[in-house]
Amino acid sequence: MAAEHRGDIAIIGAGPIGLEAALIAFEQGYRATIYEQGRVAEFVRQWGHVRMFSPFGMNVSRRGMRLLRKDGVTVPNEDALLSGAEFRRRYLLPLARTLADHLQENCAVLAIGRSGRLKADLIGDSRRTDEPFRLLLRDKKGERFAKAGIVLDCSGTYAQPNHLGDGGISVPGERAAANRIFRGIPRLTKSERARFSKRRVLVVGGGHSAATVVRDLGQLRISAPRTAIIWLIRRQNEIPLSDLPNDPLPERARLIAEANRLVRQGEATLLCGAIDALFPSAAGVEVRWTDSSRETKTFTTDEIIVATGYRPDLTITRELQVETCWATEGTYPLAASLLGGAGVDCLTTPVFGAETLLHPEPNFFTLGMKSYGRSPSFLIRTGYEQVASVFDLLARNEVA
């Protein structure tokens, strides 16, 4: 590659993993630019009202903590349970300030290619690195190009929520009912409390995000007991979530216990099956669904909260030789390793090295939550270890 771009790294996303990548890049003498489509840690900001059930010490790196302490920043105790907003304000924003000269906020990466190369050119050939990556960017001034020798995609998955229908796709009426559908975990501030209070609310999803929504709606019912909660999960089960014996994360255990209690005591109605269609009207949304015994049924709700997880945006890398798992849409070698340990708690999932993060496209890496695709078992600390392993690999390649 031309010497002018060999040491240039483009980092997509200014969340915890992108910021950590930039810190290591500068430590090792690279020239790095971070492109963030919104503000720093934009997606953390969007779920900032949610309290994390992993303690602060699990969500920071030694490198980041060392830098903040050197700058005189007061950091929380390691066992503190912060909201996303607190984590962003007290850890991520101070780190970002140290990188301000290399951070471009409100700058979206629209596409990535290779200068002078098409996707089918030099398949799996290291000679593709003879030309730099070409990134199409859009910011408030318009569209432009940037070049880099290495690209680290740390953009996450939060911008791509999954659909609510059977088979994971949209259902007839989903778009027509968009004004009655909320995706994610609502804040339940004054305006959103009014939206859901004393209403029939359907929660779709079988993970911890859905449990958080049900728990919060259960708290809303204390002041608005006419609020009706319907919780729809795919699998047949008497309780929505299984308890983990001796859970090392007490806050997670409390969340599961409270969500299950609401079902057991009849404060939330549990349904097992999949949605087939939605029929919005002035009276609400009629939901047609199929239960676990294949019987088609209907009920009416006022609001729908979709907490079915997220998936990666694969469009920006369409012109690169990127290999993703057909099941999870995660990085293929990593996905194979993760599927081998399916069902294992995220705290005990091993961190797989940089070799599992390689794509046929040389010098391109998918890191962080996006590397896991649709798998919900990603931990922030895993992303930090991924970053370290990739820079170790880059250093070894330079020596070779």
N, C-alpha and C positions, 0 to 999 in steps of 0.2 A: 504494500500500500504506500501511496505517497506519504513522505515523512510528515507532512503538515497535518495529517489526520490520524496518524498511528496512535497517538496518546490521547485522542479525544473520546470521551465517553458521553453518550446521551442517556440520561436517566429519565424514564417516563413515570411520573408520579412523585409527589412530595409528601407521601405518607411516611409512616415509621420506617418502612423498608427502603424507600427511595432516599430518605435522609441519611440512613445508616450507610447506604452504598456511596453516597457523596462524601461522607466523612472518610471512609477508607480510601476512596479514589484519590483524594487530595493528600492523604498520608503517604500514599505510594507514588506520588508524583504525576498522576494523570491530570488532564484538564477535563473537568466535568461540567455539564450543564444539566440542570433539572428542569423538566418541562411539566408544569402542573395545569390541568385544564380549568381548575377553579382556584380557590385559595389554598394555602398550605394545609395539608391533611384535610382536604375538602370532604371526603367521605366520613372521616372521623367526626368532623363538625356536624355532618348531617345526622349521625346517630349519637350526637353528643349528650342527649338527655338520658341515654341508657347507661346504667351502672354496670361496670365490668365485674364478672365474678372471679376473675383472676387478679391477684394482688399486683400492685404497682411494680414490685421487684421482678415479676415475670415478664413485664412488658417493656423493659428498658435494656440497653446494652451497657456493658462496662465502659465502652468507649464514649458513649453519649453522656453517661453519668460523670465520668472523669472530666470531660470538657465543661459541663455545666458547673461542677464544683469549682473548677479552675476559674470560671467567670463569675463566681460568687453567687450563683443561682441557688436559692433554697429549694430543695426537692422534697417530695413527700416521703414518709416512711415506707420501707419496702413492703410492709404488709397492708398498706392503705388500699382500700377498694374505691377507685375513682370512677366518676362518670367519664364518658368519652370526651366531653367538653373540658373537664379538669385535666385529663391526660394530655389533651391537645395544648391547653394553656400553660401547663406547668412543665411539660417535657418537650413536646414537638415544636411549639413556637419558639422557645429559647434556642433550640438547636437550629431551626431554620434561620434565625437572625445571624448566626455565625456563618451561614452560607448565602447570605442575601445577594452578594455580588454575582452568584452563579445560579440563581433561581429565577425562573420566568413563570410567574403566576398568570392565570387566565390565558394560558397558551396551550391549545389542544394539539396533540399529534394526530393527524388525520390518516396518515398512511406512511409505511416504511418500505423502501425498496433498496436496490443496489445501483449505484451509478454505472451506466453502461451495461447492465446485466438484466436479463429477464429471469423470471422464476425458474424456467426450465434450462437455463444456461449452466453448464458446469455442475451438474447435479452431484451434491455431496462432495464437491471438490474444494480443497483448501485454497485454490487459486481465486475463488470468489473474493477473498480478502484483498486481492490486488486493487480492488476499487472500494471506496468508502460507502457506508450506508447513506441513503438520501431520505431525509425526513420532511414530509409536508406538514407545515405548521399553520395554525390559524390563531391570531391574537386580535386585539382591538384595532390594529393597524391594517389587518387583512391577512392574506396568505403569503407564505414564503417558504424557502427551503433552508435546511441546515444539514451539515454533513458530520459524520462521526465514524471512528474506526471500530467502536464497540457500542452496542445498545443493550441496556438493561431495562426490561419492561417490568416495572413495579406498580402497574396501574390498578391492580386489584380487580374486584368483580362487582362492587356495590352498585355500579351504574346499570347493571343488567339483571334485574329481578326475574326469577322464573315465572312462568304462567301458572294459572290455577286449575287448568282442566285436566281431564283424564289423558294419560299419555304424556303429560308435561307440555301440552300445547294450548293455545287459546281455544276458547269454546265459543259457539255462536252466542252473540249477545254480550261478550266480554267488553268489546269496544263501545257498544252502545250504552253499557252500564258504567263507563269509566268514571263518571262523576260520583258514583256511589262506591268506588273501589279505592282503598288506600293500600299502598304497597310498602311493607316494612313495619316498623314499630312506631305508632303515633306517640306524640309527646304528651297528649292529654292535658295540654294547657287549656286556658279558659275557653278558647274558640273550639278546640277539638273535643273538649269535654262536652260542649253543647252539641257537637255533631253526633256523638255516640250515646250521650246520656238519655235514659228512658227510651232507648231504641232497641230493636232486634239487631244484633251484631253477629255476623258469621266470621269466624276466624279459620283460615285455611292454612294448614301446615302442621308438621309433626315433630319439629325440633325445638331447640331452646328459645329461638326468637318467638315462635308461636306461643310457647309457654309464658314468656315475658308479657306478651300482649294479653293473654287470658288472665294472668295474675293482676295486671294493671286494671283491666276491666272489672275484675273482682273487687278491687279497691274502690273503683268508681261506683259499684253497686251499693256500697255502704251509704253513700249520700243520695244515690238514685236507684233504689231497689227495683224499680220497674225496668231497668236495663236487663235485657235477655241476652245471654251468651250461648252461642252454638259453636262447637269446636269440631271441625271436620279433619280427620286424618286418613291417610290411605290404608294403612294396615289394620287388620282386625285385632283389637286389644281392649281389655277391660279398663285399663288406665292408659293415658296418653304416653307417658314417659316412664321408663324403668329406673328405679333407684340404683345408684352405684354404691355397693357396700363400702363403708369407710371412705367416702369421697374426700380426697385431699383438698377439694375446693368447697368449703362449707356454704358459700353463697350460692353455688350451683345446686347443692343438695337442698337448700331452702327453697329455691325457685321450683325445683321439681316437686318437692313435697307440697308446696302451696297450690301449684297448678293441678296436681292430682287430687288434692283435698277438695277443690272447687267442683271437680267432676264427681267425686264420691258423695259429696253432700248435696248434689243436685243444683248447685249454683251455676254450673255450666253443663250444657247438654253435649255429650260426646257422640259423634256420628263417625262411622267407619265406611269409607267408600271414595268415590270420585265424582266430580261435577261433570255433567254432560252439556248443559246449556243454561243460559241466563235470559230471563225475560223481564226487562225493566218496564215499569209503569209508574203512574202517579202514586199508586198504593205501596210501592216498594219494588223489590226484585224477586221474582219467582225463580227458585233454584231447582233445576231438574238434575237429579243425581242418581247414581247406581250404588247400592250398598254392597257389602262384602259377599252377600248371597246372590248377587246379580239381579236383584229386584230394583226396578226403576221407581223412584219416589219424587215427591216435590214438597217444598216448603217455601215460605216467603220471609225475606229478611229486609231490613232497611239499609244496612251498610255491610260491606264486605272488607275485611282486612286480610291481605294476602301476605303470609310469612312463609313462603315456600323455598327460600334460599335464593342464591344468585349463580350466575354463570359468566364465564369470561367473554369479553368482546374480542373475537378473533379476526375481525375485518381489517384492522390496521396492519396486520402481518400477512395479508393474503398474497402479497407478491414476494414473500420470503420463503425459503425452504424450511418451514416450521412443521414439526411433527407433534400432533396432539392425540391423546387417547380418544378412541371412538366412544368410550363409555362415559368418561368424566370430563373430557375436553381439557384435562390437565396436560402438562408436559409428559410426553409418552413414557420415557424410561422411569420417571418418578411415579407416574400413575401405576405402572406395573408393580412397583415396590409397595405402594400404598394399598393396592387391591389385595396384595398378598397378606396384608395384616388387617383386612376389613373387619370392623366390629371392635377393634382395640380402642381403648380410650385415648383421646388425643394427647393426654399427658404422658402416656407410655409409648407413643409412636416414635420410633427412632428418627433422627435427622439423617437423611441420605445425602451423600456428598455431591460435589459439582458434576461428577460423571453422570448422575441421573437427571441433570438439568440441561444437558447438551441437546441441541437441535442439529439437524443436518446443515443448517445455516451457521457457518463459523462466526464466532464472536457475537452471537445473539443469545441472550439468556432471558427466560421468563422467571421472575423471582416473586416471592411473597405469596399472597393468597391466590393470585392468578395462576401460579404454577400448580396449585391443587385443583384447578378447574372448578367443578361443582361440588367437590368434597368439602364438607363443613368442618373438618377436623384440623384446620390450620391454626397454628399458634404464632403470635408475633415473634416470640423468641426463636422459633424455627426459621423465620425469615432472616433474622440477624445472622444465624449460623449459615444459612444458604449464601448470603452475601460474602461472608468471610471465606467460605469454601471456593466460591467463584474467583475471588481475587487471588487466592492461593494457586488456583489452576492457571490463571493468567500469568502469574509470576513464573510458574514452572514452564509454561510455554515460551516465555521470553528467554529463559535460560537455555531451553532446548534449541 
